[in-house]
Structure formats: structure tokens, C-alpha cells
Amino acid sequence: MKVSSPAGDLDVAIHCYSIENDKVVFDAVVGVWDVKLNLGLKDFRFFLSVLFDPKVLLFIVRNIFFNSSK
């Protein structure tokens, strides 16, 4: 995974996750920085709405099941 920023394109690596209070917390590395990504219920609603968008579902299905280059 990559993130683009004014500092450039940075690799993102998620190492583990945990449940803390009312959030899912991902421990990750972005570029050279250790980060914690906190996702709450509103964040999950947004990501689920993106994931279940028909265009995104079609993209995922095509690339998982019909991409012969991997």
C-alpha cells in the first residue's frame, strides 16, 4: 500500500491491529515513521460504503478472480 504526500510516495505496512475502547487500532509504518491508525464506527461506515459500491466490487472481483498476470 502507498500514500502520496508532499513528502513523496511512501510505503505503508500494517503490522498488527487491536481493539482499544471503541476503535480498531492498526500499528503501521508509513515511510520511516511508526504510526497508529485509529478507526472508529464512522470510519468503518465510510469504508464499507466504498467497499460495497458496485464499481469497487467489480474492480475487486475482476482483479482477484480474472487477473491472470499474477
FENBELBEL-V593531 format. One record per backbone hydrogen bond with DSSP energy under -0.5 kcal/mol. NH is the residue of the N-H (numbers start at 1). CO is the residue of the C=O. If there is no record, write none. Layout:
BEGIN
NH:CO + NH:CO
END
This chain:
BEGIN
3:10 + 5:8 + 8:5 + 10:3 + 10:8 + 12:1 + 13:29 + 15:13 + 15:27 + 16:27 + 18:25 + 20:18 + 20:23 + 23:20 + 24:39 + 25:18 + 25:23 + 26:24 + 26:37 + 27:16 + 28:26 + 28:35 + 29:13 + 30:33 + 31:11 + 31:29 + 32:30 + 33:30 + 35:28 + 37:26 + 38:36 + 39:24 + 39:37 + 40:38 + 44:40 + 45:41 + 46:42 + 47:43 + 48:44 + 49:45 + 50:46 + 51:47 + 52:48 + 53:50 + 57:53 + 58:54 + 59:55 + 60:56 + 61:57 + 62:58 + 63:59 + 64:60 + 65:61 + 66:61 + 66:62 + 68:66 + 70:67
END
